[in-house]
């Protein structure tokens, strides 16, 4: 114990002799550890943001899109004609027992005019049940109903972004008349804000109209009744998988698909999407952490370089210590302790800077700040290991010096 205390004191004294050199050596470790902590924190925060957005849609949500999952090794179905129809959606609503609600969607884009303002936005033609299936809510006014669907009423529900682009601050959009492709639409409601998605799109930049109105007045249809998506809400989260199988059976029968043929549609679950996105963010985080770890290796090389210089500068001192009874193992431990002190101080400062940097970047990027104890412990252990690994060669070289030659060294 006394030997370790004396070794620690001697190591600190040796490092204080060259404060600037020690500080610059520590800086390499600081940058490396801070980069690793920041990368891990931001990766976990981004993953949490993606998972949160997917969960906000409901884990019992199922999305049916046209096209088989794989065709020639690639996903297909979005480039050609849709294989889904309004009648398919109604059949699911009528026959599927594990389904709570069904809606269907067609999308397009168009310029929306109001007074002297105009904005190009996403037009989404859908059904009154969309509000329930998509777990959306109204901030103002009402959603369109079955009567509006039946009559092809020219009514619209706006997203918050579109409201901000077309109306003055404080102006009530309810009752306003908009122009879309030479047709007039009366605003009857505004959706609650959902914010941006993880893919960079604005989920509030949209305008909803009854499906029949959108098909006739805005989007057009070569074949009436064709839809781009059918969205389904299972009765419970645990029954989503069973509901997915039920949907597949019903649609295969309706589309007259033989047992040896692939589906001409794909059923996606929120759990599947969440798992896929989680895998992508984990892989990306691992790659970025590997890149950030390179700076730790650079810092370790800096420690080795400084200790090699220190061995040369202190050759005579080493010879004197050996002449008065110090063993090679004592000299080895001395230099290893110096290397570990440099790396551990750098690791602690790097952790602090990494946490602060992660919190600042997460704030501006609008993603959750995730505190990862595992990453911190790993960074401390790794920085200590860097000190031992890169400090061993200079320490070994110092311990193997010949006492007689060292005493004669000038």
Secondary structure, DSSP 8 states (H G I E B T S, - for coil): -HHHHHHHHHHHHHHHHTHHHHHHHHHHHHHHHHHHHHHHHHHHHHHHHHHHHHHHT-TTEEEEEES-S-BTTB--SSSS---EEHHHHHHHHHH-TTEEEEEEEEEEEEEEEETTEEEEEEEEEE-TTHHHHTT--EEEE----HHHHHHT--EEEE-HHHHHHHS-TT---TT-EEEETTEEEEEEEEE----B-TTS-BTTSEEEEEHHHIIIIII--SSTTEESEEEEEESSSTTHHHHHHHHHHHHHHHTT--TTS--SEEEEEHHHHHHHHHHHHHHHHHHHHHHHHHHHHHHHHHHHHHHHHHHHHTHHHHHHHHHTT--HHHHHHHHHHHHHHHHHHHHHHHHHHHHHHHHHHHHHHT------HHHHHHHHHHHHHHHHHHHHHHHHHHHT--HHHHHH--
